[in-house]
Amino acid sequence: MSDMDVRARLAAGDLDALADAYDRHGPYVYGVAVKVTGSQAQAEEITQRVFVALWEEPLSYDPALGSLRGWLAGRALHESALRARVG
Amino acid sequence: MADSYLFDGQSPNEHVASCIDCGAAIALLDHPETVAEPPGGAPLEPLAEPPPRLREAVLSAARRRRNPAAVGVATVAVPYAELVAGMDDVLAELSPVQWAAPVPKHGTVRSLVEHLTANDATVARFMGVPATVTRVSAGVSGGNGTAPGAPAGTRTGPDARAGNGTVSGARAGTGTGPDLSAGTGAGQGVAVPEHRRWREQAGLLLSRVAAGSEVLLGVEVALAGARPARAPLRQAMIQRTFETWTHTDDIRAATGRAKAEPRPEHVHMIAEFGLALLPRALRGPRRDVSATIVLTGPAAAPGPSRSRPPPTTWPCSSRRTPPTSAACWATGGHPAPSRTPPRATPCSPVT
């Protein structure tokens, strides 16, 4: 399933597409969050927020600007940096 | 974020250890697999393995924030989503030359995309997609001889076939024009406004249909097409799916790409939609005849699909057995690509 396919299927309300996206990218999103925050609990929360955001607003991901994995990892990085800064 | 590093005498390692932004950036740079999948390569190891329970937690949280599409809605939303993604893939690969490639009856690939966007807007407006998205520069073009509900701008008859000859000529390459099959992978993507407008509108249309109820699918809306026609939203979405498929293949043909068919079950759904419209496509007074069309090929459902008989049913005069995908193309006013015309043979009366 291409990134464009995932985006369109998410827009069509197909939860299986989110499960597929999680299976492909979840470990990388979680990995970024663990690396930056150093906390498994925070990394789980961040991973959840990132994928729920994708599900809620799938059209906010623009395939023309990069890969879905990069988009997800970037969001995870941002969330992680905010939490790490707050402490 | 490098200012303090430059002026406070810290070593790079000291700075990275104390700077959140740089630490995060270094984490990404150290693990490039987090931002791009290796094309065709073996999957790389992620940074850390999440606990198995996290998957269900993610999906449960997602369900709480936004309901998945109802089953009946998904039957029309998912096929459209797949074809939208397919067209998005093709458009993202087009080079500037290919955007200007000739397409019979529509001028160029660019104007064909504008045409599709205009036709999609018919349903998008009904679904409340803002006018700033649905407004396109190109008008809805519809040629003569277009069946109601068939994609506007498609045309039956010899003109369309003559137009295909133009495509073949372009693909063959006469040596005087640009090689349209070259230059793929240019990745114009968001840089092409026609592509962006079409994608934004199609995405919003999908989102809004997916968020609606099955009851909404029964509400009558205007179909796109040269002749006014109305049908339930469900049919209108199948029409959008159909037109997205045919125009994606038009673009593939114009740019030397191989054609691709949707899943068989989706082709069957489209064929049922097209065949149901055939009686309304008749011009002039109706004749007291009917026909039986038996769909064949991988997309055929068990048993025959019949065109709706006129009010007075007489013994039928013909029986046609096209592959299901060819039936779709025929009802849309397109000649089926590279296929033997369907045979017409006598059959028993329709009862």
Interface residues (C-beta under 8 A of the other chain):
Chain A: S2 M4 D5 R7 A8 R9 A11 A12 G13 D14 L15 L18 A19 Y22 D23 G26 P27 Y28 Y30 G31 V32 V34 K35 V36 Q40 A43 E44 T47 Q48 F51 V52 W55 E56 P58 L59 D62 P63 A64 L65 G66 S67 R69 G70 A73 G74 L77 S80 A81 A84 R85
Chain B: I20 D21 G23 A24 A27 L28 H31 E33 T34 V35 A36 E37 P46 L47 A48 E49 P50 P51 L54 R55 A57 V58 L59 A61 A62 R63 R65 R66 N67 P68 A69 V73 A74 A77 V78 Y80 A81 E82 V84 A85 G86 D88 D89 A92 G187 G189 V190 A191 R196 E200 A202 G203 L204 L206 S207 V209 A210 A211
